[in-house]
Amino acid sequence: MKQMIFAANWKMNHSPSDASAFMREFLAHFGKHQDRTVIFFPPALTFGAVVNALKDRPDIQLGVQNIYWEDRGAFTGENSASIARSSGAKYVLVGHSERRHVFGETEEETGKKVAAATRAGLTPIVCVGETLAQREAGETEGVVLRQLRAALANVSSADAANVLVAYEPVWAIGTGKTATPADATTVHRAIGAELRKRLDSGSSAVPILYGGSVNRGNAAELLAAPEVDGLLVGGASLDAGGWASIVLT
C-alpha cells in the first residue's frame, strides 16, 4: 500500500505566534504515524517557530516555499537552498502557480531552482498546472509536460528520480473548483509516463501529488484515485483541526 504525502502550503499566513498555537492544537490531534508523510511549508519568517514546535516530532517534515538559484551573493530578500537546508528544511516548493503567475517566474528559472535544491540536498516539489484558458483549448497535457521538462532540464536522471511533482491546475487554486478524480488521474498518468521516459530505470516511483481547492469534503475521493500519491493543500491547511482531519483521511 502506497504511503500518502500530505503537504501544507501556508503561503503568506500564520505569524510565529499563530504557528506555535496551530502546532499545539495539531499535535494534540495527530500522533506519530508511519504510514504517511506530513510536510509543512510555513512563511520564511515563521519557519523557526515551526522548527521549534516540532523539535520532538522528527516524523513531521518541513519545507520552504521558495529559494533563489544562486548559492550565495548580493540578492537582497532571497534565501538560498543551502540556507534553507541548514535551517531545517528538507523540501522546497518550485514553480508554484503563484510564483509563475503573480511573480513572473519563468520555466527556465524553475529549472535553475530545481538544480540548486538538489545541489544543497533539498527535495524539490515541482508544481505544474494549466490555466483555465489552456484547459479549454485542450492544452493541458502539453503545458504540464513542458513545465515538467523545463524543471528537470538541469539535473541528472538520478536527481530527477528524487523529486516530487504536484499537479495544481491553476483554475482550481483558491477558486473552490476542483479537478475530478478522473481529471487528476488523466494528468497524473501523463506525468508518470513522462517521468518514466526521463529516468534511466524506465520506471518511476516519483510521487505525484494533487493540489487545487482540496478540503475535508473531497480529500478522500481524490486520494482514492489510483494515480494520486498525496495532496498539496493551501487554504484548508490553515486550520489545525481541519488539517488534522485531512492528514488522517
N, C-alpha and C positions, 0 to 999 in steps of 0.2 A: 504494500500500500504506500503510495507516494506521500512524502512529508510536505504538508502545505506551508506556504510562506505568507505571512501577514505583515505588510509594511504600512506604517502610519506616517504620512507626509503632513506635518502640521503647518507647512507653508509659513506665512508671517502671522502666527498665532501663538499664544501662551508665553507669558513672561517667565523668568526664572522662578518666581514665587508661585505662579499658576502651575508651572510644570511640576514643582515639588508636591503641590496638593493633588494634582492629577495622579502622579505616581503612587502616592499613598493609597488613593482610592482604587486605582487599577490593580495594584499588587494585592490588595485585600480580596479582589475577585479572581485573580489569575495566579494560581500556584505553578510550580515547575511542571512543565510538560516536555517530554522527549519526542513527541510525535508531530511537533510543529515549530516553525521558526518565527519569532516576532522581532521586528526591526522598527525602531523609532527614528524619524528624521525631524528633529526639532530645529528651530531657527538657530543661527550661529551663536547669538548671544545667550541663548538658553541652553546650549549644548552642555556646558559644565554642570549646570544644575541637574540635568538628567543623568549625566555620568555619576554624580554623587548619589542620586536617588536609587540608582541601580547597582551600587557597589557590592551588594550582597546577592545580586541576581545575574551572574555571568551567563545564564541561559538566554537572557534578552540582549539583543544586539542593537548597535547604534550606527547611524549613518549621517552624513551631511547632505544638504540639499543642493550644493553646488561647489565646484572648485574652479580654479584657474589652471591653465595647462602648463604654465611655466613652473619650474621647481622652486624658484625664489626670484626676488628682484623688486624693482620700484613699481609696484602695481597696487596703489592705494585702494583699500576697500576689498581686496580679493584675499582668498585663502588658498594655499597650495594643497595638493594631495598629501604631501608629507606632513604638513602641519595638522591636517585633519586626522591622519593616521596616528600621530604621536599624541593627539588629544583624546583618543579612544574610539575613533570611528573605524568601522570595518567595511562600510558600504558608502557609496555616493550615488545620488541620482544624476543622470546625464541625459540631456535632451528633453527634459520635461516640456510639455507644450507651452507652459508659461515662459520658460526660458527662450523657446523658439519664437513665440508669437507676441509676447509682451516686450522682451528684451532683445529680440532680433538675433538670437544665437543661430549661427549657420550650421549646415550639416558638416562642413569642414571643421568647425570648432568643436562639434560633438566628438569627432574623431580624435582631435588633439586631447580632449579631456579624458576620453577612454584610455588613451595611451598613457597619459600622466597618472591616471589612477592605478593602472596595472604596474607601472614602474614603482609606485610607492606601496604596493601591497594592498590597495583598496579594491573591493569588488564593485564594479560599476553595475548599476541597474539602468540599462539603456531604455529610455522611453521612446516609443514610436506611436504614430497615430495620424489619422487623416481628419481634415476639416469636413464640415457638412457639405460644402460645395464639391469637394473632391469625392466624397462618398456618393453624392447624387450623380456625379459624372462617371461613376464606375471606375474610379481611380484608386480605390482603397489599397488593393494589393500592391500596385506599382509604387505608391507613395510610401507605404510601410516598409517595403523591401529596399527601396532606395535609401531611406533613412537608416535602416539597419546596416546596409553595406557601408555607408559612409562612416557610421560609428565604429565599425570594426576594421576600417581600412588601414590603420596604422599599427595593428597588433598581430602577433603570430597566431597561428591556429591554436596553439597550446593556451595562450592567454585568452583567445576568444571563447574557448571552452569553459572558462571560469567566470564569464559574465552572467548576469541575469537580464532578461528582457521583460519589459512591461508594455503591453498593448493598451494605450489610452486614447480611444477615439476623441478627438478634440470636441466634437459636437456633443459628447456625453459628459464632459468635465464640468461639474458645478451647475448643470442645466436641469437636473432631475431626469434627463433622458438616459437610458442605459441600453447598451447593446444586449440583445437577447443571448442566452447561452449558445444558440446556434450561430449567431453572428460572431461571437467570440471564438467559438470552435473553428470556424472557417478561417479566420485571420490567424489564429494561433497555429493551425496546421500549415499555413503558408510560411509563417516564420520558422517553424520547426524544419520544414523542407529546405529552406534557405540555409539554416544553420548546419544541417547535415551536409550540404554541398560545401560549406565554408570550412568545416572541420576535417582534419586529416582522417579521423577514425571512421568517417562515413555515417556515424550515428550521433545523435545529440541528446545529452542529458541536461542541457541548459534549461533551467526553469523559466517558464513564460507566465507572467502574472497578468491579470486583467485589472484595469482601473477606469473609473468613469462613473460617478454617481452611485457608487456602491454603498449600501446601507444594510441595516439589520434585516430588512424585508426581502432583499434579493441576494444576500451573500451566499446562502446555502445553495440556491439554484445555480448560481454562477460557478461555485466550487464543484458542483456535481458534473459540470461539463468535462468531457474526457480529456481535453487539451489544456485545461486551466490548472496551473500549479500553485495558484495563490492569488492574493489581492493586494493592490496598491491603493490605499484609501486616503482621501483628503478630509473633507468636512466631517464625515462620520467617525473619524478617529479623534476628534477633539473632545468628545465626552467620554470620560473614563469608563463609566458603566456600559455605555453603548459599545465602545470599542472592545471591552472585555467580552461582551456577548458575541461580537463578530469573530474574535480570535478563538472563541470556544465553540464555534459552529462545527 
